[in-house]
């Protein structure tokens, strides 16, 4: 068991790590202190990114190896259970290997191959998953070759396990808080950039009206899509928001698409029923020469609309709703983000008139609810495109 002085040292080191504000320095300090506490010769720190373990820092004292992420050329580790680090990440379980060369529990061909190339000899190994306070995986800490006072390799002890789990937990929480603060900062910057662009667009609209509408409303609508592209490139170049943050990457793509298709089918049915009712009440509302469902109206424009609908949903959901949801505080933030994003998206189409804006606001609100449930743009993208195309084929949009 650890004595009082050793426990005090762990707490002191943990406190020091939690005050670090730079992510890279925090992770390097974690590895250095972990190797110091466990008296080991080598260590590697992996970060969990995009469903894989990415090498972040590698150190080997006896061989004077000290490589950072930019210097490591090894590919990320896929999450397969035969790999010891991947196993620890999948099961969130600490793994203590007495001797790599006398264990058949995992595939150690990688360390053995490294040994053959460098002359190193991997012996004992301790692998610790790093989780934050919500049990979210942050990364994995791998320590190799614990040394005794004479420099001989010995197994890691239970005290090492306790010490490194404690140290890893404190660091993971600190890192998670740091990443969350970075996420909020990037979301605030992104939404501020959108507000700047939004005000610019209102000035463009005022100028368009002042000059007597020199270009068509279609050209103005394409201007909204250009705004979406500009925001996309701004996010890529100026923030660290991930594809998942933007709703572009989803863990359940099949379910997301199926739900979107089901809702889109229901929307088509409702619109068809609506047209039938309108024709009964007001027979002259639609041209008698046009069929009920005019497939002839489907053309290149509707094909292109597949892409433009996606761009518009990226702007409405990824840029406006998603970032508002993260930076707003208080009660009912989800509902407020849906309402504000819907109204903002509708007013971007001010050039199409009041009734189009009202319809766009209602549709955007319904899509906002779907996005809040799925956190993915694919479902709302499908609904948006199907709704727009169906409205054209039923001649709702023309009228």
N, C-alpha and C positions, 0 to 999 in steps of 0.2 A: 504494500500500500504506500501511496505517496505521503510524505511527512508534511508538516505545516509549511515549512520553508518552500518545498517544491510546489505545493498548491498556491502559495502566495506568488511564486514566480510565474506560474501559468496565468493567474489573474492579472498580474502586472503586464505581461506580454500581450494578453488579450485586450486590455484597456489601451495599450499603446497602439495596437492595430486598429481599433475602432475609431481612433482620432485621425487616422490617415485619410486624406481627401482625394488622393490620386489613385486611380484604380490599379495601374501597373505597379506603382510602388507598394501598394497594399498587398498585392499578390506575391511580389518578390519577398517582402518582409515575412509573409506567412510561410513560404517555403524555407527561407533561411532560419526562422525561429523553430519551425518543425524539425528541421535537420539537427539543429542545435540541441533541442530538448531530448530527442530520441538518440542522439549521438550516432547518426548514420552518415554514410559516405556519399550517397546520391539521392536525388529526388527529382520528381517531375510533377508539374502542376498542369492539369487539364481543365479547360473550361467547356461547359456544355453549351454548344451552339448549333442551331439548325439540326437538332436530332443526333449530333455526333459529339465526340470528345476531341477537342482541338488542343494540340500542344501549345502551352503558353510559356512555360519556363522549364529548362532542364539544367541541372547542376550535378557535377561529379567532382568532389574535392580532390580525390587522389589523382585524377587525370586533368585537373584544372579546366574542366568544362563548365562554361557558364553561357548558355544560349537563351536568348529571348525569342519571342514569337517570330519576329522578322527574320531571325537567323536559322530557325528550324525548318527544314525542308521535308520532314516526315509527313505523310498524309494523315488526316484525322482518323480517329478510331471509330469504326462502326459499332453500334450497340448490339454485339453478339455475345452470348453467354460464355462462349469458350475463351473469351479474352477477360482476364482478371479485372481490369479497370472497368470494362463495360459491364461485367457482372455486378460489381459494386455499385455502379450507377443505376442499373436496372432494378436491383433489389434493395437499394439504399442500405447496403450491408457492408460492414467493415470486414476485410479479408486479411488474415495473417498467415503468410506462407513461411514455414521454417527454412526450407531450402528449395529453391526453384528446380534444381537438378534431381531432387528426390520427391517431386510432387507430380502426379498425373491428373490433378483436379482441373487444371486449365491448360490451354495451349500456350506454352512458353517458348515457342519457336522464335519469336521476335527477340526476346532478351538473349537467347542462346546464339542467334545469328549475330547480334551486336557484339557479344563476347568474342565470337570467332574472328570478327573483323578488327577488334580493338585490343584484344588480349585481356580484357576485363573479365572478372568472374562474378556473375550475379548470384548471390546466395539468398539471404533472408529478404522478405518483402512485406511491407504493410501498406494496404490500400484503404483509403478513407474517403467515403462520399461526402461532399460538402452540400448541406441543405440549409435553406433559410428558415425563418420562424414558421413559415406556412408549408414546410416540407417540400418546397420547390427545389429541384436539383440545380445547383450552381456550377459544380465541377467535381473533380476527383483529385485527391492528393495521393501520390505514390512515392513511398520511401523505400530505399534499397540499402541493404548491407549495414545493419547496426553493428557498431564496433565496441569491443571491450577496451579496458585500459591499456592492453598490450597491442591493440590494433587488429585483433582477430575478429572475423565476422561471427556474430552470434544472432540468435533469433530475437525478434522484438518481443517485449514483455507485455503483460496486462496493464502495467502502469503506463507504458507507451501508448497503448490503445486508448486508455482513459484520457491521457493528456492531449493526444492529438485530436480525439473527437471533440473535446471541450474547446480546444484552440480553433479547430476547423469550424465549429458551430458559431463561435463569436465572430470569426472572420466572414463567414458566409452571410450572416445577418447584416454585418456592416457593408459588405459588397452589395447585397440586395437593396439596402437603403440607398446606397450610392447610385446604383443603376436606376432605381425608381426616381430619384431626384433628377437624374440626367434625362429620363423619359419625360418628366413634367416640364423640364426646361425646353426640351426639343419640341414638345407639343405646344407650349406657349409661343415659341418662336415661329412655328409653322402657322398657327392661327393668326398671329400678328401679321405675318407675310400675306395671308389670305385677306385680312382686313384692308391692308394697303392696296392689294390688287382689286378688291371689291370696290373701294372708293374710286380707283382709277377707272373701273368699268362703268360706274355711274356717270363719270365725267364724259367718257366716250359716248354713252347713250345720250346725254344732254347735247353734246356736239352733233350727234347724228340727227337729233330732232331739230336743232337750230339750223342745220344746213339743208333741211327739207328731205331727210331720209335718202341720201345719195346712193346708198347700197340697199339691197334687199334684206328682209328679216332673216332669210337663210344665212346670209353672210354674217349677220350679227350673232346668230346662234352658233356658227362655227367659231366666232370670237370667244364664246363661253368655253368651247372645247379647247381652244388654244390656251385659255387661262388654266384649264385642268392640266395640260401638258407642262406648262410653266411651273405649276405647283409641284408636279411630279419630279421635275428636274431639280427644283429647289430642295425638296426633301432629300433626294439622293446625294446632293452635293454639300448640303449644309447641316444635316442632322444625322443622328444615329438610329432613327426609327427603323424598325425591322419590317420585313414583309408581313409578319404576323400582326405587328402594331397597326399596319395599314389595311388589314383585312384581306390582303392578297394571298397569304398562305393560310390554309385551314387544315386542321387535323382530321376533319371528316368531310372531304370534298364530295363524296358520293351522296351522303345524306343532305348536304347543302344544296346540291344540284337537284336532287329529287324533290325536296321541299319547294324550291323555286319553281320547278316545272308544275307541281301540283297547284300552287297558288296561281301561277300564270294560267293554267287550264280553267280554274275557277273564275278568274278575271274575264277570260274569253266568254265563258258561259253567261256571266252576269251582263256583259256588254251586248251579247246577242239578244238576251231577254229584254234588255233595256231598249234596244232598237225596235224590237217587235212591239213593245208597249207603245213607244213613241209613234210608230206607224199606224197603230190602231187609234190612238187618240188624235193624232194630227197627220192624216195621210199625205199632206203636201209638204211635210218636213223634209222628205228626201226625194230626189229626182226619180220619177217612175221608170226612166230608161236604165237606171243603175240596178244591178242585181243586189239581192240582200247582202251577200258577202262577195265583194268585187275583187276576185283574185287577180284581175287585170291591173289593179293598182299596185301590185307587188312588182318592184323593179330594182334597179341598181341602188337606188337611194335607200331602200329598205335593207339591202345587204350591207351597205356602208354603215347603216344605223346600228348594226351589231357592235361596231367599234366605237361609234360616238356615244352610244348608250353606256358603254363601259367607262368611257372617259368622264361622262357626266356623273355617273355613280361614284367614281373615284373621288371626284370633287365634292360631292354631297356627303359621302359617308367617310372616306378615309381622311379627307382634309378638314371638313367642317365638323361633322357629328362625332367622329372618333376622338379628335383632339379636344373638342369642347367637353366631352365626357370625362376626359382625364384631368382637365384643369379646373373644372367647376367644383365648388364645394357646397355643402349643405344638403338639404333633403330634395328628393325628386330630381336629381341631376340627370338621370337617364331621360326622363320625360322632357325636361327643359332642353337638353341637347337635341332631341328629336324635333321639337317645335322650332327652335332657332335655326337648325340646319335646313328644315323644310321651308321656312319663310325666306331664308337667305338664298336657297336654290331657286325658289319661285321668282324672287325679285331680280335674279340674274337674267331672267327671261322677260323683263319688263317691256322689251321691244315687241313682244307678241301680244300685248294687251292684257286687260284686267281679267277676262274670263279664263284665258289660258293660264295666267298666274295662279288663279284660285284653284283650277284643276290640278296644276302642277304641285301646289302646296299640299293638297289633299293626298295625291298619289305619293308624294315624297314623304308625307307623314306615315302612311301605311308601310312604305318601304323602310322607313327609319325604324319602325317596330320590328320588322323582320331582321334588319341589320343588328339591332340590339340583341336579338335572340341568337343569331348565328355568328356575329362578329366576322363576317366575310362578305365581300362585295359580289360574290358570284350569284347568290340567290336573288338579290335585288337587281342585279344586272339582267338576269333572265326575265324577271317580272317587268322591268322597265322596257326592254326591247319588245316583248310580246304584247304588252299593253299599247305601245306606240304603233306597232305594225297593225294590230287588230283595229285600233281606232281609225287607221287609214283605210283598211279594207272595208270597214263598215261605213266609211265616210262620215264618221263623227268629227274628225279633225278638220275636214273640209267645211264642215258646217258649224 
